[in-house]
């Protein structure tokens, strides 16, 4: 069963997105980092997984 995680913008700290992690990704214990569009910044920024 996939695990739901929240992504937070690195520059403005707004929690914009949610996504899922597979069992394999959870076992690796690495934090997810994706480049997503931030509405507040109006540009693509790095979004990191939070607790």
Secondary structure, 3 states (H helix, E strand, C coil): CCEEEEEEECCCCCEEEEEEECHHHHHHCCCCEEEEEECCCCEEEEEEEEC
